[in-house]
Amino acid sequence: MSGGGGHRAGGGNRNISRSGPARSGSMRSSDFGRGSRSSGQMGQGRRQSGATRPAGGADRQQARQKAQDFKANNPDAAQKIQDNRGDRQDDRQDWRDQNREDWQQYGRNARNDRQEYYDHHDHYEYHDDWEWGENVEYPYAAATAIALGTALTVSAFNSLTCTPTVVTVGAVSYYQCGPNWYNQAYQNGDVVYMSVAAPPGY
Amino acid sequence: MRQVLAMLIFTAAFSLAPGLPAPAQTEEGVEVKSGPKIDPESFADLLESLDFLSKAERFSFTADVQYDVLQGNGQKLEFGGAHKVTVVRPDKLYAEVESRDGTKKVFVFDGKDIYYADLAENVYASVPRPGDINQAVDYFTEDLDMPLPIGQLVSSDAAEFVKKEIYAGGFVEQDSIDGVLSEHLAFRTQNLDFQVWVASEGDPVQTRLVIDYKTYPASPQYRASFRDWNFKPEVEDSLFVFKPADGMRKIEFAPVLRSGIKAGEKEEEKKNDAQ
């Protein structure tokens, strides 16, 4: 609150989520509810592409493995995360309790939406380690190969422990970091880095 | 008097047992949805507003938008910005979004292609989508999974949504929104509740809209105030011609890129099977 500007000017905290159902301003459940999306190839988006939602089953196991790899490769950063974890877990428990009470009042008709909530909850849980407003690390080691189609936020991409090599093929820029290649893409209104196959010749 | 009467109807309606909506007619003969929990006059006001906008051949307006985003720590944060929108029906739409943090995004639909540019990141994406504004908005928000907060307003099929989804609602009070006398109406659907303010005099434009996404944790809200409505805007054709700025890089929309990845993987599988 010192009003000095400094690092706050230009850019903001990219660990903060700016996406959510209210961002769309839509009234159609297909736009914000996800569960009733069309079944066309293009419309499968987030629901079908498990690679972008590190939540549930094999994906969560994969996420945990990546987090473990990260800790093994970055012991100092992992300790810093651990130091902050206790307070956050208390907060999260309060949040869960509060939400549990809130959700109990919804009727049977909200069951699908409630499932969506748990999907989201898992999503948040995965991001447990990057509480907004702190310096945090992303649990991907640059040397870890990730599934094609995985999307990293700009913040997560910038946190990778490598200096990306940029290769332009035609009009498309490819960013190489460790064994992975990325293209920039728009996802939910924001720019992300999506894991893609290596460009021809690489 | 009209408002007092409507208020009484609304208050009484909300205390009644639920029942199936029944059709009703306004004095103008417009058939509107009605029922124990729906005030027909308020519903007619809403439909009139939507119908007015869907029939306007060209218009421009500015929307001051705020929306909540629930963070992983359980706190809701508010983001927002100003949207300057120009519509020329049936197939031209320009929207310029300046967020509070100073970043700027531009949406252009020229009847053939959709363009979306992020000036801060210096990137843009484009995708062919011949058709009208409704089709472009649907494709952009549903298939490409991109937010277009004013999409619902400029799409002419909004009336179909409210006819189908609203199960309760009515008049709240008469308010002044940025100096414009407005009817404050509130409606409920299964997935969301919303409040809309419609100008009491003159063109029945919306002056404010609040949506509660009640089925999501912490019920995030979308709030928008509308101003500078102009139904005779001077619009240059060049507004709908997208020209990337110098050095601006072209990227894909994520679903398009992901679709290409899947196609590549299938092609690879076929090759492996053939060997």
Interface residues (C-beta under 8 A of the other chain):
Chain A: G10 G11 G12 I16 S17 R18 S19 G20 P21 A22 R23 S24 G25 S26 M27 R28 S29 S30 D31 F32 G33 R37 S38 G40 Q41 M42 G43 Q44 G45 R46 S49 T52 R88 D91 R92 D94 W95 Q98 N99 D102 W103 Y106 N109 A110 D113 R114 E116 Y117 H120 H121 Y124 E125 H127 D128 W130 E131 W132 L148 G149 A151 V154 A171 V172 S173 N183 Q184 A185 Y186 Q187 N188 G189 V191 V192 M194 V196 A197
Chain B: V65 Y67 D68 V69 L70 Q71 G72 N73 G74 L77 F79 D101 G102 K105 Y116 D118 E121 V123 A125 T141 E142 D143 L144 D145 M146 P147 L148 P149 I150 G151 Q152 A158 F161 V162 E165 T189 Q190 N191 L192 F194 L209 I211 Y213 T215 Y216 P217 A218 P220 Q221 Y222 A224 R249 K250 I251 E252 F253 A254 P255 V256 L257 R258 S259 I261 K262 G264 E265
